[in-house]
Structure formats: structure tokens, C-alpha cells
Amino acid sequence: MDKLLYTVDKISTFVGKMFSWLIVALTFLVTWEVFSRYALNAPHAWSFDAMIMLYGAMFMMAGAY
């Protein structure tokens, strides 16, 4: 039983570490959108939805880690 729990814990840690890298993608996406909106005067309609989806995925998947 301990071996099964250890394996599940390793899988959870691996998945959490992989999904925690979404914060880097989210940071770049927010930075690009702010630059695009204010400096280039060209906002994107899809960016807000993408940010919400990335944050939701990061919160749900990296939360277990």
C-alpha cells in the first residue's frame, strides 16, 4: 500500500511542477497584452479568455502540488 501511495505522490508532484510553469506563460501573456493594448493600441479579444483559462488550469492542477 505504501508503494502505491508513494507512486501517486510522485505523479502528483510531477504534474504539479509541470503545471506550475504556466505562471511563466501567464506572465508573458499579461505583459504582452498590456504592451499591445497601451503601446501599440491593438488589444486582442482572445487574451482575456486565455489568461482566465491558464490561471484556472494552474490553480487546479498545481494546487495539489
C-alpha positions as CSV (number, residue, x, y, z in Angstrom):
1,M,0.0,0.0,0.0
2,D,2.9,2.4,0.8
3,K,4.3,1.8,-2.7
4,L,1.0,2.8,-4.3
5,L,0.8,5.9,-2.2
6,Y,4.4,6.8,-3.0
7,T,3.7,6.4,-6.7
8,V,0.6,8.5,-6.6
9,D,2.5,11.2,-4.6
10,K,5.3,11.2,-7.2
11,I,2.8,11.6,-10.1
12,S,1.1,14.4,-8.2
13,T,4.4,16.2,-7.7
14,F,5.4,15.8,-11.3
15,V,2.1,17.1,-12.6
16,G,2.2,20.0,-10.1
17,K,5.7,21.0,-11.2
18,M,4.8,20.9,-14.9
19,F,1.7,22.9,-14.4
20,S,3.4,25.4,-12.2
21,W,5.4,26.6,-15.3
22,L,2.1,28.0,-16.5
23,I,2.7,31.0,-14.3
24,V,5.6,31.9,-16.7
25,A,3.4,31.7,-19.7
26,L,0.7,33.7,-17.9
27,T,3.2,36.4,-17.0
28,F,4.4,36.7,-20.6
29,L,0.8,36.8,-21.9
30,V,-0.3,39.5,-19.5
31,T,2.9,41.5,-20.2
32,W,2.4,41.2,-24.0
33,E,-1.3,42.2,-23.8
34,V,-0.6,45.2,-21.7
35,F,2.1,46.3,-24.1
36,S,-0.1,45.6,-27.1
37,R,-3.1,47.5,-25.6
38,Y,-1.3,50.6,-24.4
39,A,1.8,51.0,-26.6
40,L,0.5,49.6,-29.9
41,N,-3.2,50.4,-29.4
42,A,-4.1,47.0,-30.6
43,P,-5.8,44.9,-27.9
44,H,-6.6,41.2,-28.6
45,A,-10.1,39.9,-28.0
46,W,-8.8,36.4,-27.1
47,S,-6.2,37.4,-24.5
48,F,-8.6,37.8,-21.5
49,D,-10.1,34.4,-22.1
50,A,-6.7,32.8,-22.5
51,M,-5.5,34.4,-19.2
52,I,-8.5,33.1,-17.4
53,M,-8.1,29.6,-18.8
54,L,-4.4,29.5,-18.0
55,Y,-4.9,30.8,-14.4
56,G,-7.7,28.2,-13.9
57,A,-5.6,25.3,-15.1
58,M,-2.7,26.5,-13.0
59,F,-4.8,26.8,-9.9
60,M,-6.5,23.5,-10.2
61,M,-3.5,21.4,-11.3
62,A,-0.6,23.0,-9.4
63,G,-2.8,23.4,-6.3
64,A,-2.3,19.7,-5.4
65,Y,1.5,20.2,-5.5
